[in-house]
Amino acid sequence: MTLTPPPDLPGARTHENLRNYPPADQWDSFFLNDARAHPRKVRREFMLVPSTCFNCESACGLLAYVDKEDLSILKVEGNPAHPGSRGRNCAKGPATINQINDPERLLHPLRRVGERGGGEWERVSWDEALDDIAGRIRTAITEGRNNEVMYHVGRPGEDGFAERFLMAWGVDGHNSHTNICSSGARFGQSLWGGFDRPSPDYANAKVILLLSSHLETGHYFNPHAQRIMEGKLDGAKLIVVDPRMSNTASHANLWLAPWPGSEAAILLAIASYLLRTGQINGTYLERWFNWDTYLDNLHPNAPRDFATFLNLLTADYEHFTFEFAAAEAQVPVARIEEMARLVAQCDGRLSAHVWRSACAGNYGGWQVARALWFVLALTGSIGTRGGTSPNGWDKFIPHGPNMRPRTSHGTS
């Protein structure tokens, strides 16, 4: 028997003679001594069952140690076969065992009896609960009261499935924490590429740009954090724009602490610098920018060629100077200029992320995400190795059949 993991295990430990334990070939039958029986040695047989942590939307891999005798779960650990987390989890992953064994965990559906707020509940079966809920929804829909149906979930993680069945019902009532959490960033990014969040290739980046309460500040998304460190070890420059000295900012080559809400001004000053100095990917822009539409709407009398577009675009953004951004952000001009020079050196390998705070904590925050994607586009870093892609490009998202628009209730 060998302790060497299969070569295709994403989280295989090989450095400094370390190895994954238990090895994958023992996951179906693994023996441990029962700690509660100490000092006696009582062997118990377990199977290691892959699962997914959902204490955040990162969805890192877990392995549950399931007792073969009574199917109880002893503990959960990271799954080295998971391509995202690769066996490395934050504290919330192993803590999942506390949710499983929480004495206040609801194990059965409960239905309110008496007045709302009275605190009286009765236990019902799953069939009763589902029939009750489905019956209420069906009645509302058949009576044309579709807008009285609200589907609320704490964190949607099904990549559009809920939207599909809600559209089939004719219901416009999908609500979640996203409405007040990350909707600003999602909206700004959707305007650029039709997808509401980025997928940065940090491990292969030349420059990494993180804004505000991004997903890598340590509170979650450890798969991203792993790859940021890989990128840094490979020479990538890390820029963090965050009013706080976060744990990520402490690793940065350049940290800017701007006045909250001024991030868009900084990004537009960088965009203006890239245009003025010609440090843009012209081939990329000519292929992918709707530059003729830009001319039609803002400069209808100008010649219809790409060179004219670039000249006019540069002129349109020339007032976004380093001095303007410094005044808005209340940071030194030299710091913004240093940031711009680093971004200009990315060679199409700018990996960036923005999520909350800058985009959610101020009026018009969606423009921060929009300005960030403008910089990504100017550098030709969208969809490139080491760059930033729309998230849907890097994962499988099932799409339902195209549906004709509803013309009235019950018809299409």
Helices and strands as residue ranges (DSSP letters): G 15-17, G 24-26, E 30-33, G 35-37, E 43-52, E 61-67, E 73-78, H 96-100, E 110-112, E 121-123, H 126-142, G 146-148, E 151-153, H 161-169, E 174-176, H 178-181, H 183-193, E 198-200, G 202-204, E 207-211, H 222-233, E 237-241, G 249-251, E 254-256, H 263-277, H 282-288, H 291-298, H 306-316, H 322-329, H 333-344, E 350-354, H 366-378, E 388-390, G 391-394
